[in-house]
Amino acid sequence: MKTIKQIIVSASLVTVALGLAGCAGMSGQDRNTAVGAGVGAVAGSVLTGGSAVGTVGGAAVGGVVGNQVKTTK
């Protein structure tokens, strides 16, 4: 049986994935920034037990890391 935390994480990941489906017109760097922020927010939330500060901090760090990732075509 899933715990509430697992359900929240799963729902968050689905929400991020659906949100990114609308990013077709974005540049590669913009997409990486958005993905990094989404993944960072989920990771920060999980690692800090759902703390708002952890979620926002994770999103900020993830966004910066995602922004710096170089894409190749």
PyMOL commands that set and color helices and strands:
alter all, ss='L'
color gray80, all
select helices_A, chain A and resi 4-20+28-47+52-68
alter helices_A, ss='H'
color red, helices_A
deselect
rebuild
show_as cartoon
